[in-house]
Amino acid sequence: MMRTLLRLATALGAPGLLRFFHRNSLTILLYHGVAPRERRGIYNYRGKFIAPEAFREQMRYVAKHYSVLELDDAMKRLRSGTLPAYSIAITFDDGYRNFYEHAYPILRELHIPATMFLATDFVLRKKPLWVDRLEYALGKGSGSTEEKIARDTRTRQELKELPDAEREAQLASLERQASVSFTDFEGERVVYAPLSPEEIREMRSHGISFGAHTKSHPILSRIERSRLDEEIAGSRDELQRLCGTSSVFAYPNGQREDWNDDVEAAIRKAGFSAALTTIEGCNTTKTPLQRLRRIAMDGTGLDPSFAAIAAGMRGYLRTLRSYV
């Protein structure tokens, strides 16, 4: 239904109208990765990694219809009220190697800046993200593809609501049941691999910025207060030594229940001037700087409705649906 409504809105010219409506706002797009389509169990069934050909067309569209800004520059302009019309910034979360392999060449070719937010345990210590461990384990379990997808969708949400230690215990149990051990990125697990320090430094010298996304990618509202500085300032310090870091922080998961006042205080203490959520919408001078909105592009492709999603239409439709 959502896809149908987006296509209808696109056919009726909604993207252009919404772009004009938001012309004095800052749009921030959120991606997680870019990778070729592969039929491999339930790998990437949610479309977290979009296809290279789709990403190229999306970036061409963005370059044509928006003023593309580097994120830290966009933040300065937002605070000072000097944003150019139709401002947009491109961001990626987590630090997957497929960014280097597929997104970076396109961004460089089109002269588009982007900021990648890194979970430093993932990229520096090669610790798999828990959502990938879950997808891999359930993909190896019994049942049809549809049953595995349904179980992953349900279990992922359940595990998000648990404290770190409980989530790890349940995840380890699921891995034992599936007789899998996701401890490296060899073989078929290479599709989940992180960037290397060498790749990060190379891209930093060619216009890609990097920012902190914690060390172990926990949901920050569900960890002990004593760990906040380690996760937030600790990831900042590691990035400073590696490649320098943006003045902006990105919350893992990033919905409203995923951070609290203590988390915001730790972010300010660590010296970050702003923080990014995954709450959908555009940003104005009235948007709290530690609650900046982004528009997630997971699951998008070559469909023209991409333009409506980037313009913010999906957020309006979800709001409307909540009242129906």
C-alpha positions, -999 to 999 in steps of 0.1 A, spaced: 0 0 0 28 25 9 46 18 -23 14 23 -43 7 56 -26 42 68 -32 41 59 -69 7 77 -72 21 108 -54 51 108 -77 29 106 -108 9 135 -95 41 157 -91 43 155 -53 82 154 -52 85 188 -68 59 203 -46 74 189 -14 109 200 -25 96 235 -28 78 233 5 111 222 22 134 244 1 146 263 32 151 231 53 180 207 54 173 171 42 196 144 54 195 111 36 205 79 54 220 48 37 236 17 51 254 3 21 255 -3 -16 259 -38 -30 249 -59 -60 217 -80 -55 225 -115 -44 202 -145 -39 217 -159 -7 192 -171 19 177 -141 36 208 -119 32 197 -83 27 160 -92 25 152 -58 40 171 -39 13 196 -24 38 221 -24 9 207 -9 -23 220 -19 -58 248 2 -73 228 11 -104 200 24 -82 224 44 -60 240 60 -91 206 71 -104 196 84 -70 228 105 -67 223 119 -102 188 130 -92 201 145 -59 228 164 -77 203 178 -102 176 188 -78 193 197 -46 223 217 -32 245 189 -19 265 199 12 291 182 33 274 174 67 296 196 90 292 225 66 255 219 65 254 220 103 272 254 104 248 268 78 218 254 96 228 270 128 236 304 112 205 304 90 226 305 58 215 273 41 212 275 3 178 265 -11 172 228 -14 200 218 9 207 181 13 235 160 29 243 123 23 251 100 52 259 63 57 258 44 90 279 15 104 310 12 81 304 -17 56 331 -24 31 306 -23 2 306 15 6 342 16 -5 336 -9 -33 304 5 -48 292 38 -33 325 57 -30 334 54 -68 300 68 -77 302 96 -52 337 105 -64 327 104 -100 297 128 -94 317 150 -69 292 144 -41 304 146 -5 292 121 21 297 113 57 300 77 70 293 71 107 314 42 120 309 17 148 346 14 158 344 -21 172 331 -32 138 358 -15 117 388 -16 140 382 -49 158 362 -68 131 334 -75 155 302 -84 135 272 -62 141 245 -82 161 218 -76 134 240 -93 109 248 -122 132 210 -126 137 203 -125 100 230 -150 93 220 -174 120 183 -174 112 191 -177 75 209 -210 83 181 -224 104 152 -245 93 120 -234 75 111 -217 43 126 -184 32 93 -166 42 94 -182 76 130 -172 82 123 -137 72 93 -135 95 113 -149 123 142 -124 117 118 -95 116 101 -105 148 133 -115 167 152 -84 157 125 -62 172 124 -83 204 162 -82 208 163 -44 203 142 -41 235 166 -61 257 196 -49 276 229 -57 259 238 -87 281 204 -104 276 205 -97 239 239 -113 235 228 -143 255 198 -149 233 218 -142 201 244 -168 212 217 -193 219 202 -188 184 237 -193 168 241 -225 187 207 -238 176 217 -230 139 252 -245 145 269 -213 132 296 -191 145 299 -156 130 334 -147 142 350 -136 109 341 -123 75 354 -152 55 336 -171 27 299 -162 24 301 -138 54 323 -114 34 291 -96 23 289 -83 59 326 -71 61 336 -37 75 359 -11 60 396 -14 67 416 15 82 435 18 49 402 22 30 390 48 55 421 69 53 421 67 15 385 80 13 392 107 39 418 121 16 392 123 -12 363 141 4 346 114 25 340 125 61 337 101 90 318 104 123 312 85 155 284 59 158 296 44 192 320 15 196 298 -16 199 266 -2 184 244 -6 215 210 11 219 223 38 242 191 41 263 195 4 273 231 4 286 244 15 320 252 52 324 287 42 333 292 29 298 280 60 279 314 78 280 332 47 268 308 42 239 304 79 228 337 96 237 356 63 232 345 61 196 353 97 191 388 92 204 394 62 182 383 80 151 404 110 159 434 88 159 424 70 127 411 98 104 395 127 123 359 129 131 328 149 123 314 172 150 281 153 145 272 120 162 248 94 150 226 74 174 225 36 168 190 26 157 180 62 163 143 61 172 130 82 201 131 54 227 168 47 218 183 77 237 174 98 267 186 129 286 217 110 300 227 101 264 223 137 252 244 149 281 271 124 273 271 136 237 275 172 247 302 163 272 321 145 243 321 178 224 296 169 196 276 198 183 247 178 170 233 142 167 214 124 141 183 102 147 165 79 122 132 98 128 119 107 94 117 144 83 136 175 74 154 200 96 149 237 102 166 262 126 139 251 151 149 214 151 168 205 183 204 199 172 206 166 192 175 153 175 181 160 138 160 140 115 170 118 86 152 100 57 162 64 55 168 51 20 169 14 28 148 -6 4 147 20 -23 158 14 -59 153 26 -94 116 31 -88 107 68 -95 90 70 -60 125 74 -47 121 111 -54 89 113 -32 107 95 -4 137 118 -5 113 148 -5 97 135 27 64 121 14 67 88 32 68 105 65 36 124 58 18 92 46 28 74 78 15 103 99 -17 103 79 -21 65 82 -18 67 120 -49 89 121 -69 66 98 
